[in-house]
Amino acid sequence: MKILLGWSSTLDDYKTKKLISAMEEKSHQVVYWVGTEKNPDIQMPGMIVQTYESARLCQPAPGLSMSDFPPVGEDIIGKLHKEESLILGMMNKQLDWMCVDERKHLYYNMLSYWHGVIQKYKPDLVLLTSLPHTAFTHVIYALAKLFGIKVIMFDGVVVGEPLGDRMLMYVDSWKKSAALEKAWRKNKEQHFSLEHLSQDLQDYYRLHTKESFDPTPVYIKDDKKLYSFSNVVLLKIKIILRSIKDGTLFEKILSSITKISKENIKQEYQHVQKEADLKQKFVYLPLHYQPECTTNPLGDIFADQILMIEILSASLPPDWLLYVKEHPTQWFSRGLNFFSSRYRGYYKRIARLTNVRLIPIKTNNYDLIRHAQAVVTVTGTAGFEALIRGKPTIVFGYPWYMDCPGVFKVNGVSSCKNVLEEIKKGIQIKEQDIINFLKSLDEASFHGNETIEDIQCRRLNIKERKSMDNSIKAILSELEKYA
């Protein structure tokens, strides 16, 4: 079987070599590999090797040229019009500076290049580290689906310890794990107890049902440390010293003064926020960090979270409110400047809806879940945390837990109104259902990490080699089905 491999590990990394060797031992051939650059001079005989950075900018792999492949026309572009919207949105992450027309032309170039690669090397399978949430990986995924090529992908479930190293395999579609769906069909009428679950899942459930437990995901805690006051001051000092050295200090000072004089994203939020009244009937919607896979592609059209909020606003019972809270790390890594996913007027547009309240970001997440009539999300972890706490969850996207009892998938005003009416009548989330669903997750997932990076493995307290071994085992088991 010929394989196109998109695996975000370094080109000279032993883990990736182990993966390729394991597949070759089973008579599979990796004909094209996109990986993270570390040693650009490394050669892999019989294989085209490309870095993620060059693929992101649609720069051909060494030995190939854009002139090798003719431009695609309406016959291809027209069939992928739905994917185009998602892919242009994905460019917010690393190509935010591009205007729409420039993004579209880059997308057409990506289609031409990867269409040419697929026609030239004729892979039977595309194997991706994670769900396709960068522009070029989604182009590869879309073309593979168009031409009937099998696709294997991975995704982590329930971000945060101690359940942070569980992985699900997705085959052909990023909307649902077939393995989890199959396990759930088998287990949903059973009567499992906590003791039937693996220890990490037992620990997870017990911790998240304890009132005294702080369930803040570890990545949020890490980000808060990274962007603490002392670290930010240290970073500013380094920037000043570097600016003195390269002669750009005066220019940076003027730029900073200009930014200070303008309203920023945090100030806009604070101008329209209102305190939450927990005695009021409300549904709670924690916004997603963007841009990220959890909304694009997993949210499909609801990568536009304001559209989701407007649908909810139009669907709420007359005496209910919608409380919306920004993601706690949204203002960290990207700073306080407006950008495509949080443009000027973003929060003001939400605040104009009469039954919607933007609430202070410091408001306790779990107090809100505890007092809410329901939790609403595109695909977020808060939805599953609400289920564990006995609260119904409304989802607009395709989370891994979508089939769990107590989850209601909606896609517009009509379906949203119907679900809210059911919730208003009263819905009981049964502990047995949650345990049965966790048992299904236990059977369908494996311990690993989708990016297999050293620092993440250390944080999750799993061995890098063991993590890779588990991934290889899952991949080879799936490949046996196509032999």
One Martini backbone bead per residue (centre of mass of N, CA, C, O) as a GRO file, in nm:
protein
  483
    1MET     BB    1   0.094   0.037   0.024
    2LYS     BB    2   0.047   0.369  -0.044
    3ILE     BB    3   0.179   0.658   0.144
    4LEU     BB    4   0.057   0.961   0.283
    5LEU     BB    5   0.249   1.154   0.519
    6GLY     BB    6   0.122   1.345   0.808
    7TRP     BB    7   0.386   1.398   1.044
    8SER     BB    8   0.453   1.586   1.345
    9SER     BB    9   0.771   1.521   1.304
   10THR     BB   10   1.088   1.498   1.285
   11LEU     BB   11   1.301   1.403   1.028
   12ASP     BB   12   1.521   1.274   1.265
   13ASP     BB   13   1.318   1.093   1.417
   14TYR     BB   14   1.281   0.789   1.570
   15LYS     BB   15   0.969   0.767   1.571
   16THR     BB   16   0.924   0.795   1.265
   17LYS     BB   17   1.109   0.569   1.175
   18LYS     BB   18   0.948   0.352   1.320
   19LEU     BB   19   0.688   0.385   1.162
   20ILE     BB   20   0.802   0.334   0.880
   21SER     BB   21   0.928   0.056   0.937
   22ALA     BB   22   0.666  -0.087   1.024
   23MET     BB   23   0.527  -0.049   0.745
   24GLU     BB   24   0.745  -0.184   0.568
   25GLU     BB   25   0.726  -0.469   0.702
   26LYS     BB   26   0.413  -0.466   0.572
   27SER     BB   27   0.449  -0.351   0.268
   28HIS     BB   28   0.466  -0.044   0.306
   29GLN     BB   29   0.472   0.282   0.131
   30VAL     BB   30   0.636   0.584   0.163
   31VAL     BB   31   0.608   0.850  -0.077
   32TYR     BB   32   0.510   1.084   0.134
   33TRP     BB   33   0.649   1.346   0.357
   34VAL     BB   34   0.526   1.547   0.627
   35GLY     BB   35   0.732   1.751   0.840
   36THR     BB   36   0.934   1.864   1.089
   37GLU     BB   37   1.185   2.078   1.105
   38LYS     BB   38   1.552   2.008   1.164
   39ASN     BB   39   1.694   1.836   0.922
   40PRO     BB   40   1.712   1.936   0.591
   41ASP     BB   41   1.939   1.708   0.489
   42ILE     BB   42   1.769   1.479   0.500
   43GLN     BB   43   1.740   1.145   0.369
   44MET     BB   44   1.479   0.949   0.185
   45PRO     BB   45   1.475   0.686   0.017
   46GLY     BB   46   1.202   0.688  -0.203
   47MET     BB   47   1.121   0.981  -0.075
   48ILE     BB   48   0.922   1.247  -0.021
   49VAL     BB   49   1.036   1.549   0.145
   50GLN     BB   50   0.856   1.771   0.373
   51THR     BB   51   0.775   2.064   0.518
   52TYR     BB   52   0.539   2.235   0.686
   53GLU     BB   53   0.622   2.521   0.607
   54SER     BB   54   0.615   2.479   0.297
   55ALA     BB   55   0.324   2.370   0.283
   56ARG     BB   56   0.179   2.620   0.401
   57LEU     BB   57   0.305   2.800   0.138
   58CYS     BB   58   0.324   2.627  -0.122
   59GLN     BB   59   0.607   2.479  -0.127
   60PRO     BB   60   0.780   2.273  -0.284
   61ALA     BB   61   0.939   2.002  -0.291
   62PRO     BB   62   1.218   1.864  -0.338
   63GLY     BB   63   1.212   1.817  -0.699
   64LEU     BB   64   0.972   2.014  -0.719
   65SER     BB   65   0.708   2.186  -0.915
   66MET     BB   66   0.449   2.379  -1.011
   67SER     BB   67   0.502   2.315  -1.322
   68ASP     BB   68   0.428   2.004  -1.297
   69PHE     BB   69   0.134   2.129  -1.235
   70PRO     BB   70  -0.166   2.193  -1.323
   71PRO     BB   71  -0.423   2.376  -1.298
   72VAL     BB   72  -0.712   2.395  -1.161
   73GLY     BB   73  -1.058   2.374  -1.206
   74GLU     BB   74  -1.396   2.356  -1.189
   75ASP     BB   75  -1.404   2.044  -1.149
   76ILE     BB   76  -1.268   2.076  -0.860
   77ILE     BB   77  -1.360   2.336  -0.714
   78GLY     BB   78  -1.670   2.277  -0.728
   79LYS     BB   79  -1.655   2.010  -0.543
   80LEU     BB   80  -1.505   2.208  -0.296
   81HIS     BB   81  -1.677   2.453  -0.180
   82LYS     BB   82  -1.707   2.377   0.123
   83GLU     BB   83  -1.398   2.365   0.189
   84GLU     BB   84  -1.315   2.656   0.126
   85SER     BB   85  -1.429   2.796   0.377
   86LEU     BB   86  -1.261   2.643   0.585
   87ILE     BB   87  -0.975   2.705   0.473
   88LEU     BB   88  -0.982   3.013   0.490
   89GLY     BB   89  -1.018   3.005   0.802
   90MET     BB   90  -0.749   2.852   0.872
   91MET     BB   91  -0.564   3.104   0.787
   92ASN     BB   92  -0.583   3.263   1.058
   93LYS     BB   93  -0.344   3.133   1.211
   94GLN     BB   94  -0.081   3.205   0.985
   95LEU     BB   95  -0.251   3.406   0.753
   96ASP     BB   96  -0.392   3.682   0.857
   97TRP     BB   97  -0.261   3.900   0.649
   98MET     BB   98  -0.444   3.796   0.439
   99CYS     BB   99  -0.644   3.834   0.197
  100VAL     BB  100  -0.895   3.679   0.039
  101ASP     BB  101  -0.773   3.661  -0.250
  102GLU     BB  102  -0.500   3.543  -0.159
  103ARG     BB  103  -0.612   3.291  -0.027
  104LYS     BB  104  -0.754   3.172  -0.274
  105HIS     BB  105  -0.499   3.138  -0.446
  106LEU     BB  106  -0.353   2.954  -0.251
  107TYR     BB  107  -0.568   2.734  -0.257
  108TYR     BB  108  -0.544   2.673  -0.562
  109ASN     BB  109  -0.247   2.591  -0.544
  110MET     BB  110  -0.288   2.357  -0.349
  111LEU     BB  111  -0.472   2.194  -0.530
  112SER     BB  112  -0.269   2.162  -0.760
  113TYR     BB  113  -0.040   2.028  -0.608
  114TRP     BB  114  -0.194   1.786  -0.464
  115HIS     BB  115  -0.316   1.675  -0.717
  116GLY     BB  116  -0.043   1.612  -0.849
  117VAL     BB  117   0.069   1.425  -0.631
  118ILE     BB  118  -0.157   1.213  -0.645
  119GLN     BB  119  -0.120   1.147  -0.950
  120LYS     BB  120   0.187   1.065  -0.932
  121TYR     BB  121   0.185   0.865  -0.651
  122LYS     BB  122  -0.070   0.708  -0.578
  123PRO     BB  123  -0.219   0.687  -0.310
  124ASP     BB  124  -0.405   0.470  -0.083
  125LEU     BB  125  -0.310   0.655   0.170
  126VAL     BB  126  -0.390   0.878   0.440
  127LEU     BB  127  -0.170   0.996   0.708
  128LEU     BB  128  -0.263   1.163   1.011
  129THR     BB  129  -0.199   1.297   1.315
  130SER     BB  130  -0.457   1.476   1.267
  131LEU     BB  131  -0.693   1.665   1.222
  132PRO     BB  132  -0.778   1.874   0.947
  133HIS     BB  133  -0.659   2.218   1.050
  134THR     BB  134  -0.499   2.282   0.801
  135ALA     BB  135  -0.497   2.381   0.489
  136PHE     BB  136  -0.323   2.148   0.354
  137THR     BB  137  -0.453   1.903   0.503
  138HIS     BB  138  -0.743   1.962   0.398
  139VAL     BB  139  -0.677   1.932   0.103
  140ILE     BB  140  -0.586   1.642   0.115
  141TYR     BB  141  -0.847   1.531   0.234
  142ALA     BB  142  -1.044   1.627   0.009
  143LEU     BB  143  -0.904   1.476  -0.225
  144ALA     BB  144  -0.921   1.195  -0.111
  145LYS     BB  145  -1.231   1.185  -0.102
  146LEU     BB  146  -1.276   1.243  -0.405
  147PHE     BB  147  -1.079   0.972  -0.484
  148GLY     BB  148  -1.113   0.732  -0.265
  149ILE     BB  149  -0.912   0.775  -0.028
  150LYS     BB  150  -0.784   0.674   0.246
  151VAL     BB  151  -0.828   0.791   0.596
  152ILE     BB  152  -0.610   0.862   0.875
  153MET     BB  153  -0.682   0.977   1.213
  154PHE     BB  154  -0.630   1.195   1.503
  155ASP     BB  155  -0.756   1.238   1.853
  156GLY     BB  156  -0.799   1.405   2.135
  157VAL     BB  157  -0.942   1.352   2.467
  158VAL     BB  158  -0.994   1.536   2.710
  159VAL     BB  159  -0.845   1.792   2.800
  160GLY     BB  160  -0.653   1.684   3.051
  161GLU     BB  161  -0.594   1.585   3.352
  162PRO     BB  162  -0.580   1.231   3.343
  163LEU     BB  163  -0.703   1.242   3.014
  164GLY     BB  164  -0.462   1.346   2.801
  165ASP     BB  165  -0.380   1.044   2.643
  166ARG     BB  166  -0.628   1.008   2.469
  167MET     BB  167  -0.708   0.822   2.167
  168LEU     BB  168  -0.859   0.866   1.844
  169MET     BB  169  -0.976   0.711   1.560
  170TYR     BB  170  -1.011   0.828   1.221
  171VAL     BB  171  -1.215   0.726   0.935
  172ASP     BB  172  -1.263   0.953   0.662
  173SER     BB  173  -1.391   1.109   0.923
  174TRP     BB  174  -1.414   1.397   1.151
  175LYS     BB  175  -1.709   1.353   1.293
  176LYS     BB  176  -1.642   1.036   1.362
  177SER     BB  177  -1.589   0.755   1.563
  178ALA     BB  178  -1.631   0.430   1.482
  179ALA     BB  179  -1.527   0.289   1.739
  180LEU     BB  180  -1.709   0.441   1.943
  181GLU     BB  181  -1.980   0.377   1.813
  182LYS     BB  182  -1.956   0.069   1.840
  183ALA     BB  183  -1.915   0.053   2.148
  184TRP     BB  184  -2.181   0.195   2.225
  185ARG     BB  185  -2.380  -0.006   2.100
  186LYS     BB  186  -2.280  -0.239   2.296
  187ASN     BB  187  -2.296  -0.066   2.596
  188LYS     BB  188  -2.567   0.107   2.657
  189GLU     BB  189  -2.726  -0.154   2.814
  190GLN     BB  190  -2.544  -0.174   3.038
  191HIS     BB  191  -2.383  -0.239   3.390
  192PHE     BB  192  -2.152  -0.059   3.468
  193SER     BB  193  -1.881   0.015   3.664
  194LEU     BB  194  -1.608   0.180   3.762
  195GLU     BB  195  -1.436  -0.092   3.786
  196HIS     BB  196  -1.448  -0.137   3.460
  197LEU     BB  197  -1.243   0.078   3.446
  198SER     BB  198  -0.985   0.235   3.398
  199GLN     BB  199  -0.800   0.414   3.615
  200ASP     BB  200  -0.805   0.693   3.467
  201LEU     BB  201  -1.121   0.698   3.447
  202GLN     BB  202  -1.185   0.679   3.740
  203ASP     BB  203  -1.031   0.933   3.828
  204TYR     BB  204  -1.178   1.131   3.652
  205TYR     BB  205  -1.464   1.093   3.763
  206ARG     BB  206  -1.410   1.145   4.065
  207LEU     BB  207  -1.288   1.430   4.036
  208HIS     BB  208  -1.541   1.555   3.862
  209THR     BB  209  -1.741   1.489   4.132
  210LYS     BB  210  -1.584   1.689   4.303
  211GLU     BB  211  -1.622   1.987   4.460
  212SER     BB  212  -1.297   2.042   4.532
  213PHE     BB  213  -1.221   2.025   4.240
  214ASP     BB  214  -0.984   2.139   3.996
  215PRO     BB  215  -1.066   2.123   3.639
  216THR     BB  216  -0.849   2.273   3.515
  217PRO     BB  217  -0.676   2.259   3.256
  218VAL     BB  218  -0.339   2.223   3.210
  219TYR     BB  219  -0.304   2.422   2.967
  220ILE     BB  220  -0.412   2.670   3.119
  221LYS     BB  221  -0.209   2.672   3.347
  222ASP     BB  222   0.040   2.697   3.163
  223ASP     BB  223  -0.043   2.967   3.028
  224LYS     BB  224  -0.056   3.137   3.287
  225LYS     BB  225   0.246   3.103   3.347
  226LEU     BB  226   0.364   3.203   3.076
  227TYR     BB  227   0.164   3.483   3.113
  228SER     BB  228   0.285   3.612   3.337
  229PHE     BB  229   0.401   3.896   3.460
  230SER     BB  230   0.704   3.818   3.477
  231ASN     BB  231   0.726   3.699   3.186
  232VAL     BB  232   0.638   3.954   3.034
  233VAL     BB  233   0.863   4.138   3.138
  234LEU     BB  234   1.096   3.966   3.029
  235LEU     BB  235   1.012   3.988   2.734
  236LYS     BB  236   1.030   4.300   2.712
  237ILE     BB  237   1.331   4.318   2.775
  238LYS     BB  238   1.426   4.150   2.532
  239ILE     BB  239   1.306   4.339   2.318
  240ILE     BB  240   1.463   4.591   2.394
  241LEU     BB  241   1.750   4.476   2.358
  242ARG     BB  242   1.707   4.394   2.061
  243SER     BB  243   1.631   4.684   1.960
  244ILE     BB  244   1.897   4.819   2.030
  245LYS     BB  245   2.073   4.634   1.851
  246ASP     BB  246   1.884   4.687   1.570
  247GLY     BB  247   1.750   4.993   1.580
  248THR     BB  248   1.409   4.965   1.673
  249LEU     BB  249   1.310   5.117   1.929
  250PHE     BB  250   1.159   5.371   1.828
  251GLU     BB  251   0.954   5.220   1.652
  252LYS     BB  252   0.829   5.051   1.890
  253ILE     BB  253   0.736   5.286   2.063
  254LEU     BB  254   0.538   5.410   1.858
  255SER     BB  255   0.365   5.155   1.828
  256SER     BB  256   0.279   5.137   2.130
  257ILE     BB  257   0.139   5.412   2.149
  258THR     BB  258  -0.075   5.355   1.934
  259LYS     BB  259  -0.205   5.109   2.080
  260ILE     BB  260  -0.282   5.251   2.348
  261SER     BB  261  -0.485   5.465   2.199
  262LYS     BB  262  -0.639   5.203   2.143
  263GLU     BB  263  -0.870   4.982   2.124
  264ASN     BB  264  -0.900   4.666   2.256
  265ILE     BB  265  -1.020   4.352   2.305
  266LYS     BB  266  -1.043   4.372   2.616
  267GLN     BB  267  -1.187   4.646   2.637
  268GLU     BB  268  -1.439   4.572   2.480
  269TYR     BB  269  -1.532   4.354   2.674
  270GLN     BB  270  -1.542   4.530   2.938
  271HIS     BB  271  -1.761   4.737   2.828
  272VAL     BB  272  -1.997   4.485   2.797
  273GLN     BB  273  -1.993   4.359   3.058
  274LYS     BB  274  -2.170   4.136   3.296
  275GLU     BB  275  -2.293   4.019   3.562
  276ALA     BB  276  -2.385   3.723   3.701
  277ASP     BB  277  -2.706   3.570   3.762
  278LEU     BB  278  -2.761   3.264   3.926
  279LYS     BB  279  -3.088   3.297   3.964
  280GLN     BB  280  -3.110   3.292   3.679
  281LYS     BB  281  -3.221   3.172   3.390
  282PHE     BB  282  -2.970   2.972   3.211
  283VAL     BB  283  -2.731   2.953   2.959
  284TYR     BB  284  -2.402   2.818   2.885
  285LEU     BB  285  -2.125   2.986   2.693
  286PRO     BB  286  -1.813   2.888   2.610
  287LEU     BB  287  -1.574   2.999   2.439
  288HIS     BB  288  -1.356   2.950   2.190
  289TYR     BB  289  -1.060   2.905   2.086
  290GLN     BB  290  -0.904   3.116   1.831
  291PRO     BB  291  -0.772   2.929   1.612
  292GLU     BB  292  -0.919   2.590   1.585
  293CYS     BB  293  -1.027   2.263   1.558
  294THR     BB  294  -1.292   2.287   1.744
  295THR     BB  295  -1.419   2.478   1.496
  296ASN     BB  296  -1.182   2.413   1.266
  297PRO     BB  297  -1.387   2.177   1.149
  298LEU     BB  298  -1.585   2.077   1.396
  299GLY     BB  299  -1.806   2.324   1.340
  300ASP     BB  300  -1.808   2.427   1.074
  301ILE     BB  301  -2.016   2.691   1.048
  302PHE     BB  302  -1.955   2.726   1.379
  303ALA     BB  303  -1.696   2.895   1.366
  304ASP     BB  304  -1.927   3.093   1.388
  305GLN     BB  305  -2.021   3.192   1.700
  306ILE     BB  306  -2.234   3.412   1.646
  307LEU     BB  307  -2.437   3.234   1.504
  308MET     BB  308  -2.493   3.059   1.749
  309ILE     BB  309  -2.592   3.290   1.934
  310GLU     BB  310  -2.829   3.385   1.754
  311ILE     BB  311  -2.985   3.119   1.765
  312LEU     BB  312  -3.021   3.114   2.071
  313SER     BB  313  -3.164   3.386   2.104
  314ALA     BB  314  -3.411   3.286   1.913
  315SER     BB  315  -3.474   3.017   2.122
  316LEU     BB  316  -3.536   3.121   2.386
  317PRO     BB  317  -3.695   3.148   2.647
  318PRO     BB  318  -3.830   3.438   2.771
  319ASP     BB  319  -3.682   3.391   3.082
  320TRP     BB  320  -3.406   3.359   2.941
  321LEU     BB  321  -3.049   3.337   2.935
  322LEU     BB  322  -2.727   3.415   2.786
  323TYR     BB  323  -2.408   3.306   2.882
  324VAL     BB  324  -2.096   3.460   2.792
  325LYS     BB  325  -1.750   3.333   2.772
  326GLU     BB  326  -1.435   3.374   2.748
  327HIS     BB  327  -1.150   3.242   2.684
  328PRO     BB  328  -0.874   3.235   2.903
  329THR     BB  329  -0.650   3.232   2.635
  330GLN     BB  330  -0.716   3.437   2.400
  331TRP     BB  331  -0.515   3.687   2.515
  332PHE     BB  332  -0.230   3.568   2.503
  333SER     BB  333  -0.071   3.474   2.233
  334ARG     BB  334  -0.210   3.727   2.050
  335GLY     BB  335  -0.302   3.932   2.224
  336LEU     BB  336  -0.491   4.262   2.191
  337ASN     BB  337  -0.540   4.243   1.903
  338PHE     BB  338  -0.708   4.252   1.635
  339PHE     BB  339  -0.867   3.985   1.445
  340SER     BB  340  -1.035   3.762   1.260
  341SER     BB  341  -1.165   3.605   1.524
  342ARG     BB  342  -1.133   3.916   1.674
  343TYR     BB  343  -1.292   4.165   1.581
  344ARG     BB  344  -1.405   4.461   1.551
  345GLY     BB  345  -1.713   4.425   1.731
  346TYR     BB  346  -1.762   4.138   1.838
  347TYR     BB  347  -1.874   4.191   2.130
  348LYS     BB  348  -2.090   4.401   2.057
  349ARG     BB  349  -2.265   4.213   1.890
  350ILE     BB  350  -2.343   4.030   2.125
  351ALA     BB  351  -2.450   4.255   2.331
  352ARG     BB  352  -2.707   4.343   2.149
  353LEU     BB  353  -2.841   4.105   2.257
  354THR     BB  354  -3.098   4.105   2.485
  355ASN     BB  355  -3.048   3.778   2.595
  356VAL     BB  356  -2.736   3.859   2.620
  357ARG     BB  357  -2.432   3.787   2.820
  358LEU     BB  358  -2.134   3.922   2.898
  359ILE     BB  359  -1.898   3.781   3.110
  360PRO     BB  360  -1.666   3.764   3.320
  361ILE     BB  361  -1.373   3.578   3.298
  362LYS     BB  362  -1.361   3.518   3.623
  363THR     BB  363  -1.589   3.343   3.617
  364ASN     BB  364  -1.691   3.054   3.735
  365ASN     BB  365  -1.732   2.775   3.548
  366TYR     BB  366  -1.868   2.570   3.769
  367ASP     BB  367  -2.093   2.756   3.864
  368LEU     BB  368  -2.228   2.779   3.589
  369ILE     BB  369  -2.288   2.480   3.545
  370ARG     BB  370  -2.451   2.429   3.810
  371HIS     BB  371  -2.682   2.669   3.735
  372ALA     BB  372  -2.754   2.570   3.473
  373GLN     BB  373  -2.971   2.434   3.235
  374ALA     BB  374  -2.731   2.455   3.023
  375VAL     BB  375  -2.480   2.361   2.789
  376VAL     BB  376  -2.291   2.537   2.535
  377THR     BB  377  -2.135   2.414   2.225
  378VAL     BB  378  -1.948   2.299   1.983
  379THR     BB  379  -1.689   2.090   2.130
  380GLY     BB  380  -1.634   2.120   2.423
  381THR     BB  381  -1.534   2.010   2.737
  382ALA     BB  382  -1.772   2.140   2.896
  383GLY     BB  383  -1.987   1.940   2.797
  384PHE     BB  384  -1.879   1.687   2.953
  385GLU     BB  385  -1.866   1.817   3.234
  386ALA     BB  386  -2.172   1.856   3.250
  387LEU     BB  387  -2.262   1.561   3.237
  388ILE     BB  388  -2.118   1.471   3.499
  389ARG     BB  389  -2.309   1.705   3.649
  390GLY     BB  390  -2.612   1.666   3.513
  391LYS     BB  391  -2.596   1.830   3.237
  392PRO     BB  392  -2.706   1.942   2.960
  393THR     BB  393  -2.599   1.933   2.605
  394ILE     BB  394  -2.526   2.166   2.350
  395VAL     BB  395  -2.445   2.105   2.004
  396PHE     BB  396  -2.297   2.231   1.683
  397GLY     BB  397  -2.099   2.006   1.641
  398TYR     BB  398  -1.823   1.739   1.658
  399PRO     BB  399  -1.785   1.574   1.914
  400TRP     BB  400  -1.671   1.285   2.065
  401TYR     BB  401  -1.951   1.292   2.267
  402MET     BB  402  -2.220   1.301   2.088
  403ASP     BB  403  -2.355   1.005   2.185
  404CYS     BB  404  -2.412   1.099   2.454
  405PRO     BB  405  -2.619   1.117   2.693
  406GLY     BB  406  -2.740   1.463   2.690
  407VAL     BB  407  -2.690   1.516   2.391
  408PHE     BB  408  -2.759   1.800   2.162
  409LYS     BB  409  -2.807   1.835   1.825
  410VAL     BB  410  -2.770   2.138   1.640
  411ASN     BB  411  -2.856   2.375   1.331
  412GLY     BB  412  -3.098   2.564   1.442
  413VAL     BB  413  -3.380   2.710   1.550
  414SER     BB  414  -3.572   2.471   1.550
  415SER     BB  415  -3.393   2.261   1.703
  416CYS     BB  416  -3.331   2.446   1.946
  417LYS     BB  417  -3.618   2.487   2.052
  418ASN     BB  418  -3.684   2.188   2.103
  419VAL     BB  419  -3.459   2.135   2.309
  420LEU     BB  420  -3.532   2.360   2.517
  421GLU     BB  421  -3.809   2.243   2.582
  422GLU     BB  422  -3.704   1.978   2.700
  423ILE     BB  423  -3.529   2.106   2.920
  424LYS     BB  424  -3.759   2.261   3.063
  425LYS     BB  425  -3.906   1.990   3.157
  426GLY     BB  426  -3.672   1.789   3.205
  427ILE     BB  427  -3.345   1.634   3.252
  428GLN     BB  428  -3.191   1.318   3.305
  429ILE     BB  429  -2.870   1.227   3.408
  430LYS     BB  430  -2.721   0.921   3.397
  431GLU     BB  431  -2.467   0.758   3.540
  432GLN     BB  432  -2.474   0.497   3.371
  433ASP     BB  433  -2.431   0.634   3.094
  434ILE     BB  434  -2.154   0.755   3.151
  435ILE     BB  435  -2.007   0.492   3.216
  436ASN     BB  436  -2.069   0.350   2.948
  437PHE     BB  437  -1.921   0.563   2.776
  438LEU     BB  438  -1.642   0.531   2.907
  439LYS     BB  439  -1.615   0.236   2.829
  440SER     BB  440  -1.614   0.293   2.525
  441LEU     BB  441  -1.365   0.469   2.528
  442ASP     BB  442  -1.175   0.258   2.644
  443GLU     BB  443  -1.202   0.064   2.389
  444ALA     BB  444  -1.146   0.289   2.148
  445SER     BB  445  -0.887   0.374   2.287
  446PHE     BB  446  -0.555   0.518   2.344
  447HIS     BB  447  -0.233   0.561   2.457
  448GLY     BB  448  -0.133   0.894   2.365
  449ASN     BB  449  -0.011   1.132   2.105
  450GLU     BB  450  -0.063   1.318   1.825
  451THR     BB  451   0.242   1.463   1.831
  452ILE     BB  452   0.478   1.325   1.982
  453GLU     BB  453   0.600   1.514   2.206
  454ASP     BB  454   0.816   1.540   2.456
  455ILE     BB  455   0.676   1.753   2.647
  456GLN     BB  456   0.396   1.614   2.651
  457CYS     BB  457   0.481   1.340   2.761
  458ARG     BB  458   0.588   1.449   3.030
  459ARG     BB  459   0.324   1.586   3.128
  460LEU     BB  460   0.156   1.301   3.093
  461ASN     BB  461   0.333   1.058   3.192
  462ILE     BB  462   0.458   0.940   2.920
  463LYS     BB  463   0.611   0.742   2.703
  464GLU     BB  464   0.729   0.791   2.401
  465ARG     BB  465   0.759   0.499   2.300
  466LYS     BB  466   0.483   0.402   2.394
  467SER     BB  467   0.316   0.602   2.235
  468MET     BB  468   0.419   0.508   1.957
  469ASP     BB  469   0.344   0.211   1.980
  470ASN     BB  470   0.038   0.261   1.996
  471SER     BB  471   0.011   0.400   1.725
  472ILE     BB  472   0.125   0.173   1.549
  473LYS     BB  473  -0.076  -0.045   1.630
  474ALA     BB  474  -0.329   0.105   1.526
  475ILE     BB  475  -0.239   0.135   1.233
  476LEU     BB  476  -0.183  -0.164   1.159
  477SER     BB  477  -0.464  -0.267   1.225
  478GLU     BB  478  -0.603  -0.097   1.004
  479LEU     BB  479  -0.432  -0.192   0.754
  480GLU     BB  480  -0.527  -0.493   0.755
  481LYS     BB  481  -0.811  -0.428   0.621
  482TYR     BB  482  -0.651  -0.353   0.326
  483ALA     BB  483  -0.488  -0.622   0.229
   0.00000   0.00000   0.00000
